[in-house]
Amino acid sequence: MEEANVEQLKHRVSELESINDQLLAELRYLDELLKEIGFEEGLITLKFAAIELLEQDHEEEG
């Protein structure tokens, strides 16, 4: 592999690691906010609540 390609790949990996860090920080912050407003387990509880609402909607339509 050419050295230029290796450097490009290293740069891209660095960019992706930075994006990953930002996304993880946002998810952690959102999880904490959800816990503060009453979702006991944060994102997990929100996910289950959303699924339950969707299932209720499908039952009402059917």
mmCIF file of the N, C-alpha and C atoms, coordinates in Angstrom:
data_MODEL
# 
_entry.id   MODEL 
# 
loop_
_atom_site.group_PDB 
_atom_site.id 
_atom_site.type_symbol 
_atom_site.label_atom_id 
_atom_site.label_alt_id 
_atom_site.label_comp_id 
_atom_site.label_asym_id 
_atom_site.label_entity_id 
_atom_site.label_seq_id 
_atom_site.pdbx_PDB_ins_code 
_atom_site.Cartn_x 
_atom_site.Cartn_y 
_atom_site.Cartn_z 
_atom_site.occupancy 
_atom_site.B_iso_or_equiv 
_atom_site.pdbx_formal_charge 
_atom_site.auth_seq_id 
_atom_site.auth_comp_id 
_atom_site.auth_asym_id 
_atom_site.auth_atom_id 
_atom_site.pdbx_PDB_model_num 
ATOM 1   N N  . MET A 1 1  ? 0.847   -1.176 0.000  1.00 0.00 ? 1  MET A N  1 
ATOM 2   C CA . MET A 1 1  ? 0.000   0.000  0.000  1.00 0.00 ? 1  MET A CA 1 
ATOM 3   C C  . MET A 1 1  ? 0.893   1.239  0.000  1.00 0.00 ? 1  MET A C  1 
ATOM 4   N N  . GLU A 1 2  ? 0.543   2.201  -0.792 1.00 0.00 ? 2  GLU A N  1 
ATOM 5   C CA . GLU A 1 2  ? 1.349   3.414  -0.867 1.00 0.00 ? 2  GLU A CA 1 
ATOM 6   C C  . GLU A 1 2  ? 1.266   4.186  0.444  1.00 0.00 ? 2  GLU A C  1 
ATOM 7   N N  . GLU A 1 3  ? 2.351   4.886  0.733  1.00 0.00 ? 3  GLU A N  1 
ATOM 8   C CA . GLU A 1 3  ? 2.403   5.651  1.980  1.00 0.00 ? 3  GLU A CA 1 
ATOM 9   C C  . GLU A 1 3  ? 1.311   6.716  2.034  1.00 0.00 ? 3  GLU A C  1 
ATOM 10  N N  . ALA A 1 4  ? 0.983   7.318  0.884  1.00 0.00 ? 4  ALA A N  1 
ATOM 11  C CA . ALA A 1 4  ? -0.077  8.327  0.845  1.00 0.00 ? 4  ALA A CA 1 
ATOM 12  C C  . ALA A 1 4  ? -1.414  7.708  1.241  1.00 0.00 ? 4  ALA A C  1 
ATOM 13  N N  . ASN A 1 5  ? -1.678  6.498  0.758  1.00 0.00 ? 5  ASN A N  1 
ATOM 14  C CA . ASN A 1 5  ? -2.925  5.820  1.116  1.00 0.00 ? 5  ASN A CA 1 
ATOM 15  C C  . ASN A 1 5  ? -2.974  5.498  2.604  1.00 0.00 ? 5  ASN A C  1 
ATOM 16  N N  . VAL A 1 6  ? -1.851  5.075  3.146  1.00 0.00 ? 6  VAL A N  1 
ATOM 17  C CA . VAL A 1 6  ? -1.780  4.770  4.578  1.00 0.00 ? 6  VAL A CA 1 
ATOM 18  C C  . VAL A 1 6  ? -2.079  6.032  5.381  1.00 0.00 ? 6  VAL A C  1 
ATOM 19  N N  . GLU A 1 7  ? -1.497  7.138  4.974  1.00 0.00 ? 7  GLU A N  1 
ATOM 20  C CA . GLU A 1 7  ? -1.732  8.400  5.677  1.00 0.00 ? 7  GLU A CA 1 
ATOM 21  C C  . GLU A 1 7  ? -3.192  8.828  5.561  1.00 0.00 ? 7  GLU A C  1 
ATOM 22  N N  . GLN A 1 8  ? -3.783  8.640  4.384  1.00 0.00 ? 8  GLN A N  1 
ATOM 23  C CA . GLN A 1 8  ? -5.202  8.972  4.211  1.00 0.00 ? 8  GLN A CA 1 
ATOM 24  C C  . GLN A 1 8  ? -6.070  8.112  5.123  1.00 0.00 ? 8  GLN A C  1 
ATOM 25  N N  . LEU A 1 9  ? -5.744  6.838  5.203  1.00 0.00 ? 9  LEU A N  1 
ATOM 26  C CA . LEU A 1 9  ? -6.503  5.938  6.070  1.00 0.00 ? 9  LEU A CA 1 
ATOM 27  C C  . LEU A 1 9  ? -6.348  6.315  7.539  1.00 0.00 ? 9  LEU A C  1 
ATOM 28  N N  . LYS A 1 10 ? -5.140  6.669  7.943  1.00 0.00 ? 10 LYS A N  1 
ATOM 29  C CA . LYS A 1 10 ? -4.914  7.093  9.325  1.00 0.00 ? 10 LYS A CA 1 
ATOM 30  C C  . LYS A 1 10 ? -5.719  8.351  9.641  1.00 0.00 ? 10 LYS A C  1 
ATOM 31  N N  . HIS A 1 11 ? -5.737  9.268  8.685  1.00 0.00 ? 11 HIS A N  1 
ATOM 32  C CA . HIS A 1 11 ? -6.494  10.504 8.865  1.00 0.00 ? 11 HIS A CA 1 
ATOM 33  C C  . HIS A 1 11 ? -7.989  10.204 8.985  1.00 0.00 ? 11 HIS A C  1 
ATOM 34  N N  . ARG A 1 12 ? -8.479  9.315  8.133  1.00 0.00 ? 12 ARG A N  1 
ATOM 35  C CA . ARG A 1 12 ? -9.906  8.951  8.165  1.00 0.00 ? 12 ARG A CA 1 
ATOM 36  C C  . ARG A 1 12 ? -10.259 8.248  9.477  1.00 0.00 ? 12 ARG A C  1 
ATOM 37  N N  . VAL A 1 13 ? -9.397  7.373  9.941  1.00 0.00 ? 13 VAL A N  1 
ATOM 38  C CA . VAL A 1 13 ? -9.622  6.698  11.223 1.00 0.00 ? 13 VAL A CA 1 
ATOM 39  C C  . VAL A 1 13 ? -9.690  7.734  12.342 1.00 0.00 ? 13 VAL A C  1 
ATOM 40  N N  . SER A 1 14 ? -8.809  8.702  12.303 1.00 0.00 ? 14 SER A N  1 
ATOM 41  C CA . SER A 1 14 ? -8.805  9.760  13.309 1.00 0.00 ? 14 SER A CA 1 
ATOM 42  C C  . SER A 1 14 ? -10.118 10.546 13.279 1.00 0.00 ? 14 SER A C  1 
ATOM 43  N N  . GLU A 1 15 ? -10.594 10.876 12.087 1.00 0.00 ? 15 GLU A N  1 
ATOM 44  C CA . GLU A 1 15 ? -11.870 11.584 11.948 1.00 0.00 ? 15 GLU A CA 1 
ATOM 45  C C  . GLU A 1 15 ? -13.016 10.753 12.522 1.00 0.00 ? 15 GLU A C  1 
ATOM 46  N N  . LEU A 1 16 ? -13.036 9.471  12.187 1.00 0.00 ? 16 LEU A N  1 
ATOM 47  C CA . LEU A 1 16 ? -14.108 8.594  12.656 1.00 0.00 ? 16 LEU A CA 1 
ATOM 48  C C  . LEU A 1 16 ? -14.066 8.406  14.170 1.00 0.00 ? 16 LEU A C  1 
ATOM 49  N N  . GLU A 1 17 ? -12.877 8.342  14.738 1.00 0.00 ? 17 GLU A N  1 
ATOM 50  C CA . GLU A 1 17 ? -12.754 8.240  16.195 1.00 0.00 ? 17 GLU A CA 1 
ATOM 51  C C  . GLU A 1 17 ? -13.303 9.494  16.864 1.00 0.00 ? 17 GLU A C  1 
ATOM 52  N N  . SER A 1 18 ? -13.043 10.643 16.268 1.00 0.00 ? 18 SER A N  1 
ATOM 53  C CA . SER A 1 18 ? -13.547 11.897 16.810 1.00 0.00 ? 18 SER A CA 1 
ATOM 54  C C  . SER A 1 18 ? -15.075 11.941 16.743 1.00 0.00 ? 18 SER A C  1 
ATOM 55  N N  . ILE A 1 19 ? -15.629 11.548 15.614 1.00 0.00 ? 19 ILE A N  1 
ATOM 56  C CA . ILE A 1 19 ? -17.084 11.506 15.458 1.00 0.00 ? 19 ILE A CA 1 
ATOM 57  C C  . ILE A 1 19 ? -17.690 10.540 16.469 1.00 0.00 ? 19 ILE A C  1 
ATOM 58  N N  . ASN A 1 20 ? -17.080 9.380  16.622 1.00 0.00 ? 20 ASN A N  1 
ATOM 59  C CA . ASN A 1 20 ? -17.559 8.389  17.582 1.00 0.00 ? 20 ASN A CA 1 
ATOM 60  C C  . ASN A 1 20 ? -17.563 8.960  18.999 1.00 0.00 ? 20 ASN A C  1 
ATOM 61  N N  . ASP A 1 21 ? -16.507 9.653  19.372 1.00 0.00 ? 21 ASP A N  1 
ATOM 62  C CA . ASP A 1 21 ? -16.429 10.267 20.700 1.00 0.00 ? 21 ASP A CA 1 
ATOM 63  C C  . ASP A 1 21 ? -17.552 11.284 20.902 1.00 0.00 ? 21 ASP A C  1 
ATOM 64  N N  . GLN A 1 22 ? -17.808 12.094 19.873 1.00 0.00 ? 22 GLN A N  1 
ATOM 65  C CA . GLN A 1 22 ? -18.870 13.096 19.958 1.00 0.00 ? 22 GLN A CA 1 
ATOM 66  C C  . GLN A 1 22 ? -20.233 12.431 20.113 1.00 0.00 ? 22 GLN A C  1 
ATOM 67  N N  . LEU A 1 23 ? -20.479 11.392 19.329 1.00 0.00 ? 23 LEU A N  1 
ATOM 68  C CA . LEU A 1 23 ? -21.764 10.698 19.404 1.00 0.00 ? 23 LEU A CA 1 
ATOM 69  C C  . LEU A 1 23 ? -21.963 10.014 20.753 1.00 0.00 ? 23 LEU A C  1 
ATOM 70  N N  . LEU A 1 24 ? -20.917 9.404  21.272 1.00 0.00 ? 24 LEU A N  1 
ATOM 71  C CA . LEU A 1 24 ? -21.016 8.775  22.591 1.00 0.00 ? 24 LEU A CA 1 
ATOM 72  C C  . LEU A 1 24 ? -21.313 9.805  23.673 1.00 0.00 ? 24 LEU A C  1 
ATOM 73  N N  . ALA A 1 25 ? -20.672 10.957 23.586 1.00 0.00 ? 25 ALA A N  1 
ATOM 74  C CA . ALA A 1 25 ? -20.922 12.018 24.562 1.00 0.00 ? 25 ALA A CA 1 
ATOM 75  C C  . ALA A 1 25 ? -22.375 12.490 24.483 1.00 0.00 ? 25 ALA A C  1 
ATOM 76  N N  . GLU A 1 26 ? -22.896 12.646 23.275 1.00 0.00 ? 26 GLU A N  1 
ATOM 77  C CA . GLU A 1 26 ? -24.286 13.066 23.099 1.00 0.00 ? 26 GLU A CA 1 
ATOM 78  C C  . GLU A 1 26 ? -25.252 12.018 23.637 1.00 0.00 ? 26 GLU A C  1 
ATOM 79  N N  . LEU A 1 27 ? -24.975 10.744 23.371 1.00 0.00 ? 27 LEU A N  1 
ATOM 80  C CA . LEU A 1 27 ? -25.840 9.673  23.873 1.00 0.00 ? 27 LEU A CA 1 
ATOM 81  C C  . LEU A 1 27 ? -25.839 9.629  25.396 1.00 0.00 ? 27 LEU A C  1 
ATOM 82  N N  . ARG A 1 28 ? -24.672 9.787  25.982 1.00 0.00 ? 28 ARG A N  1 
ATOM 83  C CA . ARG A 1 28 ? -24.587 9.793  27.450 1.00 0.00 ? 28 ARG A CA 1 
ATOM 84  C C  . ARG A 1 28 ? -25.364 10.970 28.039 1.00 0.00 ? 28 ARG A C  1 
ATOM 85  N N  . TYR A 1 29 ? -25.237 12.131 27.400 1.00 0.00 ? 29 TYR A N  1 
ATOM 86  C CA . TYR A 1 29 ? -25.953 13.318 27.866 1.00 0.00 ? 29 TYR A CA 1 
ATOM 87  C C  . TYR A 1 29 ? -27.462 13.114 27.734 1.00 0.00 ? 29 TYR A C  1 
ATOM 88  N N  . LEU A 1 30 ? -27.911 12.611 26.598 1.00 0.00 ? 30 LEU A N  1 
ATOM 89  C CA . LEU A 1 30 ? -29.330 12.347 26.387 1.00 0.00 ? 30 LEU A CA 1 
ATOM 90  C C  . LEU A 1 30 ? -29.844 11.334 27.403 1.00 0.00 ? 30 LEU A C  1 
ATOM 91  N N  . ASP A 1 31 ? -29.065 10.296 27.666 1.00 0.00 ? 31 ASP A N  1 
ATOM 92  C CA . ASP A 1 31 ? -29.439 9.282  28.646 1.00 0.00 ? 31 ASP A CA 1 
ATOM 93  C C  . ASP A 1 31 ? -29.642 9.917  30.020 1.00 0.00 ? 31 ASP A C  1 
ATOM 94  N N  . GLU A 1 32 ? -28.734 10.792 30.418 1.00 0.00 ? 32 GLU A N  1 
ATOM 95  C CA . GLU A 1 32 ? -28.854 11.470 31.712 1.00 0.00 ? 32 GLU A CA 1 
ATOM 96  C C  . GLU A 1 32 ? -30.081 12.383 31.753 1.00 0.00 ? 32 GLU A C  1 
ATOM 97  N N  . LEU A 1 33 ? -30.332 13.118 30.674 1.00 0.00 ? 33 LEU A N  1 
ATOM 98  C CA . LEU A 1 33 ? -31.514 13.986 30.630 1.00 0.00 ? 33 LEU A CA 1 
ATOM 99  C C  . LEU A 1 33 ? -32.795 13.177 30.768 1.00 0.00 ? 33 LEU A C  1 
ATOM 100 N N  . LEU A 1 34 ? -32.858 12.054 30.071 1.00 0.00 ? 34 LEU A N  1 
ATOM 101 C CA . LEU A 1 34 ? -34.048 11.208 30.143 1.00 0.00 ? 34 LEU A CA 1 
ATOM 102 C C  . LEU A 1 34 ? -34.264 10.674 31.552 1.00 0.00 ? 34 LEU A C  1 
ATOM 103 N N  . LYS A 1 35 ? -33.197 10.323 32.223 1.00 0.00 ? 35 LYS A N  1 
ATOM 104 C CA . LYS A 1 35 ? -33.311 9.851  33.609 1.00 0.00 ? 35 LYS A CA 1 
ATOM 105 C C  . LYS A 1 35 ? -33.827 10.968 34.515 1.00 0.00 ? 35 LYS A C  1 
ATOM 106 N N  . GLU A 1 36 ? -33.369 12.187 34.271 1.00 0.00 ? 36 GLU A N  1 
ATOM 107 C CA . GLU A 1 36 ? -33.795 13.327 35.089 1.00 0.00 ? 36 GLU A CA 1 
ATOM 108 C C  . GLU A 1 36 ? -35.275 13.636 34.923 1.00 0.00 ? 36 GLU A C  1 
ATOM 109 N N  . ILE A 1 37 ? -35.837 13.354 33.743 1.00 0.00 ? 37 ILE A N  1 
ATOM 110 C CA . ILE A 1 37 ? -37.256 13.669 33.523 1.00 0.00 ? 37 ILE A CA 1 
ATOM 111 C C  . ILE A 1 37 ? -38.169 12.473 33.767 1.00 0.00 ? 37 ILE A C  1 
ATOM 112 N N  . GLY A 1 38 ? -37.599 11.384 34.280 1.00 0.00 ? 38 GLY A N  1 
ATOM 113 C CA . GLY A 1 38 ? -38.463 10.300 34.712 1.00 0.00 ? 38 GLY A CA 1 
ATOM 114 C C  . GLY A 1 38 ? -38.352 8.971  33.987 1.00 0.00 ? 38 GLY A C  1 
ATOM 115 N N  . PHE A 1 39 ? -37.534 8.891  32.965 1.00 0.00 ? 39 PHE A N  1 
ATOM 116 C CA . PHE A 1 39 ? -37.304 7.604  32.311 1.00 0.00 ? 39 PHE A CA 1 
ATOM 117 C C  . PHE A 1 39 ? -36.242 6.879  33.138 1.00 0.00 ? 39 PHE A C  1 
ATOM 118 N N  . GLU A 1 40 ? -36.700 5.937  33.955 1.00 0.00 ? 40 GLU A N  1 
ATOM 119 C CA . GLU A 1 40 ? -35.858 5.328  34.988 1.00 0.00 ? 40 GLU A CA 1 
ATOM 120 C C  . GLU A 1 40 ? -34.512 4.829  34.480 1.00 0.00 ? 40 GLU A C  1 
ATOM 121 N N  . GLU A 1 41 ? -34.512 4.176  33.324 1.00 0.00 ? 41 GLU A N  1 
ATOM 122 C CA . GLU A 1 41 ? -33.265 3.644  32.768 1.00 0.00 ? 41 GLU A CA 1 
ATOM 123 C C  . GLU A 1 41 ? -32.812 4.422  31.528 1.00 0.00 ? 41 GLU A C  1 
ATOM 124 N N  . GLY A 1 42 ? -33.281 5.642  31.390 1.00 0.00 ? 42 GLY A N  1 
ATOM 125 C CA . GLY A 1 42 ? -32.835 6.496  30.296 1.00 0.00 ? 42 GLY A CA 1 
ATOM 126 C C  . GLY A 1 42 ? -33.268 6.012  28.929 1.00 0.00 ? 42 GLY A C  1 
ATOM 127 N N  . LEU A 1 43 ? -32.307 5.891  28.031 1.00 0.00 ? 43 LEU A N  1 
ATOM 128 C CA . LEU A 1 43 ? -32.600 5.510  26.651 1.00 0.00 ? 43 LEU A CA 1 
ATOM 129 C C  . LEU A 1 43 ? -33.297 4.160  26.541 1.00 0.00 ? 43 LEU A C  1 
ATOM 130 N N  . ILE A 1 44 ? -32.930 3.231  27.398 1.00 0.00 ? 44 ILE A N  1 
ATOM 131 C CA . ILE A 1 44 ? -33.556 1.904  27.354 1.00 0.00 ? 44 ILE A CA 1 
ATOM 132 C C  . ILE A 1 44 ? -35.054 2.024  27.619 1.00 0.00 ? 44 ILE A C  1 
ATOM 133 N N  . THR A 1 45 ? -35.408 2.788  28.649 1.00 0.00 ? 45 THR A N  1 
ATOM 134 C CA . THR A 1 45 ? -36.815 2.968  28.989 1.00 0.00 ? 45 THR A CA 1 
ATOM 135 C C  . THR A 1 45 ? -37.549 3.707  27.879 1.00 0.00 ? 45 THR A C  1 
ATOM 136 N N  . LEU A 1 46 ? -36.918 4.718  27.307 1.00 0.00 ? 46 LEU A N  1 
ATOM 137 C CA . LEU A 1 46 ? -37.529 5.464  26.209 1.00 0.00 ? 46 LEU A CA 1 
ATOM 138 C C  . LEU A 1 46 ? -37.789 4.547  25.022 1.00 0.00 ? 46 LEU A C  1 
ATOM 139 N N  . LYS A 1 47 ? -36.836 3.699  24.706 1.00 0.00 ? 47 LYS A N  1 
ATOM 140 C CA . LYS A 1 47 ? -36.990 2.775  23.581 1.00 0.00 ? 47 LYS A CA 1 
ATOM 141 C C  . LYS A 1 47 ? -38.191 1.857  23.804 1.00 0.00 ? 47 LYS A C  1 
ATOM 142 N N  . PHE A 1 48 ? -38.300 1.285  24.993 1.00 0.00 ? 48 PHE A N  1 
ATOM 143 C CA . PHE A 1 48 ? -39.427 0.395  25.286 1.00 0.00 ? 48 PHE A CA 1 
ATOM 144 C C  . PHE A 1 48 ? -40.756 1.146  25.237 1.00 0.00 ? 48 PHE A C  1 
ATOM 145 N N  . ALA A 1 49 ? -40.778 2.382  25.722 1.00 0.00 ? 49 ALA A N  1 
ATOM 146 C CA . ALA A 1 49 ? -42.001 3.184  25.678 1.00 0.00 ? 49 ALA A CA 1 
ATOM 147 C C  . ALA A 1 49 ? -42.407 3.469  24.235 1.00 0.00 ? 49 ALA A C  1 
ATOM 148 N N  . ALA A 1 50 ? -41.439 3.784  23.393 1.00 0.00 ? 50 ALA A N  1 
ATOM 149 C CA . ALA A 1 50 ? -41.728 4.057  21.982 1.00 0.00 ? 50 ALA A CA 1 
ATOM 150 C C  . ALA A 1 50 ? -42.267 2.807  21.286 1.00 0.00 ? 50 ALA A C  1 
ATOM 151 N N  . ILE A 1 51 ? -41.664 1.666  21.562 1.00 0.00 ? 51 ILE A N  1 
ATOM 152 C CA . ILE A 1 51 ? -42.130 0.407  20.967 1.00 0.00 ? 51 ILE A CA 1 
ATOM 153 C C  . ILE A 1 51 ? -43.557 0.109  21.415 1.00 0.00 ? 51 ILE A C  1 
ATOM 154 N N  . GLU A 1 52 ? -43.829 0.324  22.686 1.00 0.00 ? 52 GLU A N  1 
ATOM 155 C CA . GLU A 1 52 ? -45.174 0.085  23.211 1.00 0.00 ? 52 GLU A CA 1 
ATOM 156 C C  . GLU A 1 52 ? -46.199 0.986  22.536 1.00 0.00 ? 52 GLU A C  1 
ATOM 157 N N  . LEU A 1 53 ? -45.861 2.260  22.353 1.00 0.00 ? 53 LEU A N  1 
ATOM 158 C CA . LEU A 1 53 ? -46.773 3.181  21.674 1.00 0.00 ? 53 LEU A CA 1 
ATOM 159 C C  . LEU A 1 53 ? -47.024 2.756  20.233 1.00 0.00 ? 53 LEU A C  1 
ATOM 160 N N  . LEU A 1 54 ? -45.986 2.343  19.544 1.00 0.00 ? 54 LEU A N  1 
ATOM 161 C CA . LEU A 1 54 ? -46.149 1.890  18.164 1.00 0.00 ? 54 LEU A CA 1 
ATOM 162 C C  . LEU A 1 54 ? -47.027 0.646  18.088 1.00 0.00 ? 54 LEU A C  1 
ATOM 163 N N  . GLU A 1 55 ? -46.844 -0.266 19.025 1.00 0.00 ? 55 GLU A N  1 
ATOM 164 C CA . GLU A 1 55 ? -47.671 -1.474 19.051 1.00 0.00 ? 55 GLU A CA 1 
ATOM 165 C C  . GLU A 1 55 ? -49.129 -1.123 19.315 1.00 0.00 ? 55 GLU A C  1 
ATOM 166 N N  . GLN A 1 56 ? -49.380 -0.168 20.203 1.00 0.00 ? 56 GLN A N  1 
ATOM 167 C CA . GLN A 1 56 ? -50.750 0.267  20.473 1.00 0.00 ? 56 GLN A CA 1 
ATOM 168 C C  . GLN A 1 56 ? -51.375 0.880  19.229 1.00 0.00 ? 56 GLN A C  1 
ATOM 169 N N  . ASP A 1 57 ? -50.604 1.688  18.506 1.00 0.00 ? 57 ASP A N  1 
ATOM 170 C CA . ASP A 1 57 ? -51.103 2.291  17.271 1.00 0.00 ? 57 ASP A CA 1 
ATOM 171 C C  . ASP A 1 57 ? -51.472 1.223  16.253 1.00 0.00 ? 57 ASP A C  1 
ATOM 172 N N  . HIS A 1 58 ? -50.636 0.207  16.119 1.00 0.00 ? 58 HIS A N  1 
ATOM 173 C CA . HIS A 1 58 ? -50.907 -0.867 15.162 1.00 0.00 ? 58 HIS A CA 1 
ATOM 174 C C  . HIS A 1 58 ? -52.154 -1.650 15.561 1.00 0.00 ? 58 HIS A C  1 
ATOM 175 N N  . GLU A 1 59 ? -52.355 -1.859 16.862 1.00 0.00 ? 59 GLU A N  1 
ATOM 176 C CA . GLU A 1 59 ? -53.538 -2.574 17.340 1.00 0.00 ? 59 GLU A CA 1 
ATOM 177 C C  . GLU A 1 59 ? -54.804 -1.772 17.060 1.00 0.00 ? 59 GLU A C  1 
ATOM 178 N N  . GLU A 1 60 ? -54.728 -0.453 17.240 1.00 0.00 ? 60 GLU A N  1 
ATOM 179 C CA . GLU A 1 60 ? -55.887 0.402  16.989 1.00 0.00 ? 60 GLU A CA 1 
ATOM 180 C C  . GLU A 1 60 ? -56.229 0.452  15.507 1.00 0.00 ? 60 GLU A C  1 
ATOM 181 N N  . GLU A 1 61 ? -55.216 0.394  14.655 1.00 0.00 ? 61 GLU A N  1 
ATOM 182 C CA . GLU A 1 61 ? -55.440 0.414  13.208 1.00 0.00 ? 61 GLU A CA 1 
ATOM 183 C C  . GLU A 1 61 ? -56.004 -0.911 12.709 1.00 0.00 ? 61 GLU A C  1 
ATOM 184 N N  . GLY A 1 62 ? -55.596 -2.005 13.346 1.00 0.00 ? 62 GLY A N  1 
ATOM 185 C CA . GLY A 1 62 ? -55.947 -3.341 12.874 1.00 0.00 ? 62 GLY A CA 1 
ATOM 186 C C  . GLY A 1 62 ? -57.297 -3.743 13.316 1.00 0.00 ? 62 GLY A C  1 
# 
